[in-house]
């Protein structure tokens, strides 16, 4: 494989991640991205118009902002001439935006790119059922008063009162017909991960985020102010009092009779945006930029959609092989916490001789990942998982960890609904 020419990370920022409270959140997706993006661009030595493009990952743009990347670019003041576009790779949409920017920088078509991701999952719409849509269609075709009255006679209350929940539909794989949580159940069964182990992992995630918040370690966050004047300064999904006793009270959600996956050991439904500024060496020199890091490799992989949570194993392993690295040769890992079982399943897969041989083509297992290097400041179980933003968030925060700890290299990796994985190798500078 041709050597990967590094692309520099100049800076980054994100919004607070705001937990869905079963009502539409206070900010639209483009609001989240625009407010945090403006703060990021305001501290740069170049104008927004100097960007070559804006790339946004978004899994669920609203119907009035389908190409949300262009909408955000214009709202950021980039001007009419700066292209803005949207990418979608489910949970890795934000990471895909970074990789798309890297590809364009490598090709010479771009030198300076604002890339990231956003989703406002609390605003995912409720939909009419197919029966209700058909009723509307036939009603529109009715011409006489008798025909219209006949259509009203065919209307049933259940057709109106049983909407399709958009986020449930979106989080269900149409090929294997499993919700993402059911794929996590598969991994818990495959690797013998107990409910108590998953709950303990989740409690630790909340504790890590809580400690990081108190220590001011999420300085990439740009506070938001709502239309009512309320200030949103930090991620609000963390439970500072999370405990095994509390999580044990929650019932399984995806397999109510035999399951182990609960809302407490799953990532939260959340709204949020995350950005990185990527630049070529030429742009760094032209604008006299001071990079905070660089991306030195990326990888995408596919696997069985029914075991989609193991995507990080399939994506990160080739990067390790290309660079002659073991799991613990890296200083830090960010594995997005879609589910506790999913992250724990990845760690178990690297230890499993049969899985490494049959699925990864390795002669021996890679070994045991040092838990002290994994998700040092917690993850999506406590922070939330705005699907389009998470891939960008973990890359940005990984770099912050490396710089804070005076370390050099790390991998950010994410599982992807549909049976894929993405990974990014990052170096601090």
C-alpha positions as CSV (number, residue, x, y, z in Angstrom):
1,X,0.0,0.0,0.0
2,X,1.2,3.5,-0.8
3,X,2.5,5.4,2.2
4,X,-0.1,7.7,3.8
5,X,0.8,11.3,3.5
6,X,-0.1,12.9,6.9
7,X,-2.8,15.6,7.0
8,X,-2.6,18.1,9.7
9,X,-5.2,18.8,12.3
10,X,-5.1,22.6,13.0
11,X,-7.8,22.9,15.6
12,X,-11.2,21.5,16.6
13,X,-14.3,22.2,18.7
14,X,-17.6,20.7,19.5
15,X,-20.9,21.5,21.0
16,X,-22.0,20.0,24.3
17,X,-23.7,16.7,23.8
18,X,-27.3,17.1,25.0
19,X,-29.4,14.1,26.1
20,X,-32.8,13.6,24.5
21,X,-35.5,14.0,27.1
22,X,-38.2,12.5,24.9
23,X,-39.1,15.9,23.4
24,X,-37.4,17.8,20.6
25,X,-34.1,19.3,21.9
26,X,-33.5,23.1,22.1
27,X,-31.2,23.2,19.0
28,X,-31.6,22.0,15.5
29,X,-28.7,20.1,13.9
30,X,-27.5,23.1,11.9
31,X,-27.7,25.3,15.0
32,X,-25.4,22.9,16.9
33,X,-22.9,22.8,14.1
34,X,-23.1,26.5,13.2
35,X,-22.6,27.8,16.8
36,X,-19.7,25.5,17.5
37,X,-18.2,26.1,14.0
38,X,-18.3,29.9,14.3
39,X,-16.4,29.8,17.6
40,X,-13.8,27.5,16.0
41,X,-13.4,29.7,12.9
42,X,-13.3,33.0,14.9
43,X,-10.0,32.0,16.5
44,X,-8.2,31.2,13.2
45,X,-5.8,33.5,11.3
46,X,-7.8,33.0,8.0
47,X,-11.3,34.0,7.0
48,X,-14.1,31.4,6.6
49,X,-14.1,32.3,2.8
50,X,-10.5,30.9,2.7
51,X,-11.8,27.3,3.3
52,X,-11.7,25.1,0.2
53,X,-14.8,23.2,1.4
54,X,-17.0,22.2,4.3
55,X,-17.9,18.5,4.8
56,X,-20.4,17.4,7.3
57,X,-21.4,13.9,8.3
58,X,-25.0,13.6,9.3
59,X,-27.1,10.4,9.6
60,X,-30.5,12.1,9.9
61,X,-30.7,15.6,8.4
62,X,-34.1,17.2,8.6
63,X,-36.2,17.3,5.5
64,X,-35.7,21.1,5.1
65,X,-31.9,20.7,5.4
66,X,-31.2,17.6,3.3
67,X,-27.7,18.9,2.2
68,X,-27.0,20.2,5.7
69,X,-23.3,20.6,4.9
70,X,-24.1,23.4,2.4
71,X,-26.6,25.0,4.8
72,X,-24.0,25.1,7.6
73,X,-21.3,26.4,5.3
74,X,-23.5,29.3,4.3
75,X,-24.6,30.0,7.9
76,X,-20.9,30.0,9.0
77,X,-20.2,32.9,6.6
78,X,-18.1,30.9,4.2
79,X,-19.7,32.6,1.3
80,X,-21.3,31.4,-1.9
81,X,-18.1,30.1,-3.5
82,X,-17.1,27.6,-0.7
83,X,-18.7,24.2,-1.5
84,X,-20.5,22.4,1.4
85,X,-21.7,18.9,1.2
86,X,-23.0,16.0,3.3
87,X,-21.8,12.4,3.8
88,X,-23.5,9.5,5.5
89,X,-21.9,6.3,6.8
90,X,-24.3,5.8,9.8
91,X,-22.4,5.9,13.1
92,X,-19.2,6.9,11.3
93,X,-20.6,9.8,9.3
94,X,-18.3,12.3,11.1
95,X,-15.3,10.1,10.6
96,X,-16.2,9.7,6.9
97,X,-16.3,13.5,6.6
98,X,-12.7,13.6,7.9
99,X,-11.6,10.8,5.5
100,X,-13.3,12.6,2.6
101,X,-11.4,15.8,3.4
102,X,-8.2,13.8,3.6
103,X,-8.8,12.3,0.2
104,X,-9.4,15.7,-1.4
105,X,-6.3,17.1,0.3
106,X,-4.2,14.2,-1.0
107,X,-5.6,14.7,-4.5
108,X,-4.6,18.4,-4.4
109,X,-8.2,19.6,-4.9
110,X,-8.3,21.1,-1.4
111,X,-5.8,22.5,1.1
112,X,-7.9,23.7,4.0
113,X,-11.1,21.9,5.0
114,X,-13.6,22.2,7.8
115,X,-14.9,18.7,8.4
116,X,-17.0,17.1,11.1
117,X,-20.4,15.7,12.0
118,X,-23.7,16.5,13.6
119,X,-27.1,15.0,14.5
120,X,-30.0,16.2,16.5
121,X,-31.5,12.8,17.3
122,X,-34.1,14.2,19.6
123,X,-35.7,15.8,16.6
124,X,-36.0,12.5,14.6
125,X,-39.5,12.7,13.2
126,X,-42.5,10.5,13.8
127,X,-43.8,9.0,10.6
128,X,-47.2,8.0,9.3
129,X,-47.6,4.2,8.8
130,X,-47.9,2.8,5.3
131,X,-51.6,2.3,5.8
132,X,-52.0,6.0,6.7
133,X,-50.0,7.2,3.8
134,X,-52.1,5.1,1.5
135,X,-55.2,6.5,3.0
136,X,-53.9,10.1,2.3
137,X,-53.1,9.1,-1.2
138,X,-56.5,7.7,-1.9
139,X,-58.2,10.6,-0.2
140,X,-56.4,13.0,-2.5
141,X,-57.7,11.1,-5.5
142,X,-61.4,11.2,-4.3
143,X,-63.3,13.7,-6.3
144,X,-66.9,13.5,-5.2
145,X,-68.3,14.2,-1.8
146,X,-69.5,10.6,-1.6
147,X,-66.0,9.3,-2.4
148,X,-64.5,11.5,0.3
149,X,-67.1,10.4,2.9
150,X,-66.3,6.8,1.9
151,X,-62.7,7.4,2.6
152,X,-63.4,8.9,6.0
153,X,-65.5,5.7,6.8
154,X,-62.3,3.7,6.1
155,X,-60.2,5.7,8.5
156,X,-59.4,3.9,11.8
157,X,-58.1,5.6,15.0
158,X,-55.1,3.1,15.1
159,X,-53.9,4.4,11.8
160,X,-53.5,7.9,13.3
161,X,-52.5,6.9,16.8
162,X,-49.8,4.4,15.9
163,X,-47.0,6.4,14.3
164,X,-43.7,4.9,13.0
165,X,-40.9,6.0,15.4
166,X,-38.2,7.3,13.0
167,X,-35.2,6.6,15.2
168,X,-36.3,3.0,15.8
169,X,-36.6,2.5,12.1
170,X,-33.2,4.1,11.5
171,X,-31.5,2.0,14.1
172,X,-32.8,-1.3,12.7
173,X,-30.7,-3.1,10.1
174,X,-32.9,-3.8,7.1
175,X,-30.8,-6.7,5.9
176,X,-30.6,-8.8,9.0
177,X,-33.7,-7.2,10.5
178,X,-32.1,-6.5,13.9
179,X,-32.0,-3.4,16.0
180,X,-28.5,-2.3,16.9
181,X,-29.1,-3.4,20.5
182,X,-29.9,-6.9,19.3
183,X,-26.6,-7.1,17.5
184,X,-25.0,-6.1,20.9
185,X,-26.9,-9.0,22.4
186,X,-25.2,-11.3,19.9
187,X,-21.8,-10.2,21.0
188,X,-22.7,-10.6,24.7
189,X,-23.7,-14.2,23.9
190,X,-20.7,-14.9,21.6
191,X,-18.1,-13.8,24.2
192,X,-19.9,-14.7,27.4
193,X,-20.2,-11.2,28.6
194,X,-22.4,-11.0,31.7
195,X,-25.0,-8.3,32.5
196,X,-22.9,-7.3,35.6
197,X,-19.8,-6.9,33.6
198,X,-21.6,-4.6,31.1
199,X,-23.1,-2.6,33.9
200,X,-19.7,-2.3,35.6
201,X,-18.2,-1.0,32.4
202,X,-21.0,1.5,32.1
203,X,-20.6,2.8,35.7
204,X,-16.9,3.3,34.9
205,X,-17.7,5.3,31.8
206,X,-19.9,7.7,33.9
207,X,-17.2,7.9,36.6
208,X,-14.5,8.8,34.0
209,X,-16.7,11.5,32.4
210,X,-17.6,12.9,35.7
211,X,-14.0,13.1,36.8
212,X,-13.0,14.6,33.4
213,X,-15.7,17.3,33.7
214,X,-14.6,18.3,37.2
215,X,-11.0,18.5,36.0
216,X,-11.9,20.6,33.0
217,X,-10.7,18.1,30.4
218,X,-13.4,18.7,27.9
219,X,-12.1,22.1,26.8
220,X,-13.0,21.5,23.2
221,X,-16.6,22.3,24.1
222,X,-18.2,25.5,22.9
223,X,-21.1,26.5,25.2
224,X,-24.5,27.1,23.7
225,X,-27.2,29.6,24.7
226,X,-30.8,28.7,24.0
227,X,-33.5,31.0,22.8
228,X,-34.8,31.2,26.4
229,X,-31.4,32.4,27.6
230,X,-30.4,29.1,29.2
231,X,-26.7,28.2,28.9
232,X,-25.7,24.7,27.9
233,X,-22.0,24.5,28.9
234,X,-21.3,20.8,29.2
235,X,-22.5,17.3,28.3
236,X,-25.6,16.7,30.3
237,X,-26.1,12.9,30.0
238,X,-23.5,11.9,32.6
239,X,-24.8,10.5,35.9
240,X,-22.4,11.5,38.6
241,X,-24.1,9.0,41.0
242,X,-24.1,6.0,38.6
243,X,-23.9,2.7,40.4
244,X,-24.2,-1.0,39.9
245,X,-27.2,-1.1,42.2
246,X,-28.9,1.6,40.1
247,X,-28.2,0.0,36.7
248,X,-29.3,-3.4,38.0
249,X,-32.8,-2.1,38.4
250,X,-33.2,-1.5,34.6
251,X,-34.9,-4.1,32.5
252,X,-33.5,-5.4,29.2
253,X,-34.8,-3.4,26.3
254,X,-34.0,-5.3,23.1
255,X,-34.6,-8.9,24.3
256,X,-37.0,-8.4,27.2
257,X,-37.1,-12.1,28.2
258,X,-33.5,-13.3,27.9
259,X,-31.5,-10.1,27.1
260,X,-28.7,-8.3,28.9
261,X,-28.7,-5.0,27.0
262,X,-30.5,-2.1,28.9
263,X,-30.6,1.6,28.4
264,X,-28.0,1.8,31.2
265,X,-25.3,-0.1,29.4
266,X,-26.1,1.4,26.0
267,X,-25.2,4.8,24.5
268,X,-27.7,7.6,25.0
269,X,-29.9,9.3,22.4
270,X,-28.2,12.6,22.1
271,X,-27.8,15.9,20.1
272,X,-24.4,17.2,19.2
273,X,-21.8,18.5,16.7
274,X,-18.1,18.1,16.4
275,X,-15.5,19.8,14.1
276,X,-11.9,19.5,13.0
277,X,-9.9,21.8,10.7
278,X,-7.7,19.8,8.4
279,X,-4.9,21.3,6.4
280,X,-2.2,20.3,4.0
281,X,1.5,21.1,4.6
282,X,1.1,23.9,2.1
283,X,-1.9,25.4,3.9
284,X,0.0,25.2,7.2
285,X,2.8,27.2,5.7
286,X,0.6,29.7,3.8
287,X,-1.5,30.7,6.8
288,X,1.3,30.2,9.4
289,X,-0.8,27.7,11.3
290,X,0.3,25.7,14.4
291,X,-1.1,22.2,14.1
292,X,-2.1,20.3,17.2
293,X,-1.8,16.9,15.5
294,X,-1.9,14.9,12.3
295,X,-3.8,12.0,10.9
296,X,-1.3,9.4,9.6
297,X,-3.6,6.6,8.5
298,X,-7.3,5.6,8.1
299,X,-9.1,2.3,7.4
300,X,-12.6,1.1,6.6
301,X,-13.8,-2.5,7.0
302,X,-16.9,-4.6,6.5
303,X,-18.3,-7.6,8.5
304,X,-21.5,-9.4,9.3
305,X,-24.2,-6.8,10.1
306,X,-25.4,-9.0,12.9
307,X,-22.1,-8.5,14.6
308,X,-21.6,-4.9,13.6
309,X,-20.1,-4.0,17.0
310,X,-16.9,-5.7,16.1
311,X,-16.2,-3.2,13.3
312,X,-13.4,-1.5,15.3
313,X,-11.5,-4.8,15.4
314,X,-11.7,-5.2,11.6
315,X,-10.7,-1.6,10.9
316,X,-8.0,-1.0,13.5
317,X,-6.1,-4.3,13.0
318,X,-4.9,-3.5,9.4
319,X,-3.6,-0.1,10.7
320,X,-1.6,-1.9,13.4
321,X,-0.3,-4.3,10.9
322,X,0.8,-1.7,8.4
323,X,2.7,0.2,11.1
324,X,4.1,-2.8,12.9
325,X,2.3,-2.0,16.1
326,X,0.8,-4.1,18.9
327,X,-2.3,-3.1,20.7
328,X,-0.4,-1.5,23.6
329,X,2.2,0.2,21.5
330,X,-0.3,3.0,21.1
331,X,-0.6,5.5,23.9
332,X,-4.4,5.8,23.9
333,X,-7.5,4.2,22.3
334,X,-10.9,5.7,21.7
335,X,-13.5,3.0,20.9
336,X,-16.9,4.5,20.6
337,X,-19.2,3.1,23.2
338,X,-22.3,2.3,21.3
339,X,-22.9,-0.5,23.9
340,X,-20.8,-1.8,26.7
341,X,-21.1,-5.3,25.2
342,X,-19.8,-3.9,21.9
343,X,-16.6,-2.4,23.3
344,X,-16.0,-5.4,25.6
345,X,-16.6,-7.7,22.6
346,X,-13.9,-5.9,20.6
347,X,-11.4,-6.4,23.5
348,X,-12.4,-10.1,23.7
349,X,-12.1,-10.6,19.9
350,X,-8.5,-9.5,20.0
351,X,-7.9,-12.1,22.7
352,X,-9.7,-14.9,20.9
353,X,-7.4,-17.2,18.9
354,X,-10.2,-18.5,16.7
355,X,-11.7,-15.1,15.9
356,X,-8.3,-13.7,15.1
357,X,-7.5,-16.6,12.8
358,X,-10.8,-17.1,11.1
359,X,-12.0,-13.5,10.8
360,X,-8.8,-11.5,10.8
361,X,-6.4,-13.9,9.2
362,X,-3.9,-13.7,12.0
363,X,-1.6,-16.5,13.2
364,X,-2.2,-15.6,16.8
365,X,-4.4,-13.3,18.9
366,X,-3.2,-9.7,19.3
367,X,-3.5,-9.9,23.0
368,X,-5.1,-7.9,25.8
369,X,-5.7,-4.2,25.4
370,X,-4.5,-2.2,28.4
371,X,-7.7,-1.0,30.0
372,X,-5.9,2.1,31.3
373,X,-5.4,3.2,27.7
374,X,-9.0,2.8,26.6
375,X,-11.5,5.7,26.7
376,X,-9.5,7.5,29.3
377,X,-12.2,10.2,29.8
378,X,-15.2,7.9,29.3
379,X,-17.3,7.5,26.3
380,X,-20.7,7.5,24.7
381,X,-22.5,5.5,27.4
382,X,-22.1,8.6,29.6
383,X,-21.6,11.3,26.9
384,X,-24.2,10.2,24.4
385,X,-23.9,9.2,20.7
386,X,-25.2,11.8,18.2
387,X,-24.7,9.4,15.3
388,X,-23.3,11.8,12.8
389,X,-20.9,13.5,15.3
390,X,-19.4,10.7,17.3
391,X,-16.7,9.7,14.7
392,X,-15.3,13.2,14.7
393,X,-15.6,13.6,18.5
394,X,-13.5,10.6,19.3
395,X,-10.7,11.8,16.9
396,X,-10.7,15.2,18.4
397,X,-10.8,14.1,22.0
398,X,-8.1,11.5,21.4
399,X,-5.8,14.2,20.2
400,X,-6.6,16.3,23.3
401,X,-5.7,13.3,25.5
402,X,-2.4,12.7,23.7
403,X,-1.4,16.4,24.1
404,X,-2.5,16.6,27.7
405,X,-0.7,13.4,28.7
406,X,2.4,14.3,26.6
407,X,1.9,11.2,24.5
408,X,2.4,10.5,20.8
409,X,0.1,8.1,19.1
410,X,-3.5,6.8,19.3
411,X,-6.3,5.2,17.4
412,X,-9.9,6.3,17.3
413,X,-12.3,3.6,16.0
414,X,-16.0,3.2,15.7
415,X,-18.5,0.5,14.9
416,X,-21.1,1.2,12.2
417,X,-24.6,0.0,11.7
418,X,-24.8,-2.2,8.7
419,X,-21.7,-4.1,9.6
420,X,-18.7,-1.8,9.1
421,X,-15.9,-0.3,11.1
422,X,-13.7,2.8,10.8
423,X,-10.4,3.7,12.3
424,X,-8.1,6.7,12.3
425,X,-4.4,6.7,13.5
426,X,-3.6,10.1,15.1
427,X,-0.3,11.6,16.2
428,X,0.2,14.7,18.4
429,X,2.6,17.3,17.2
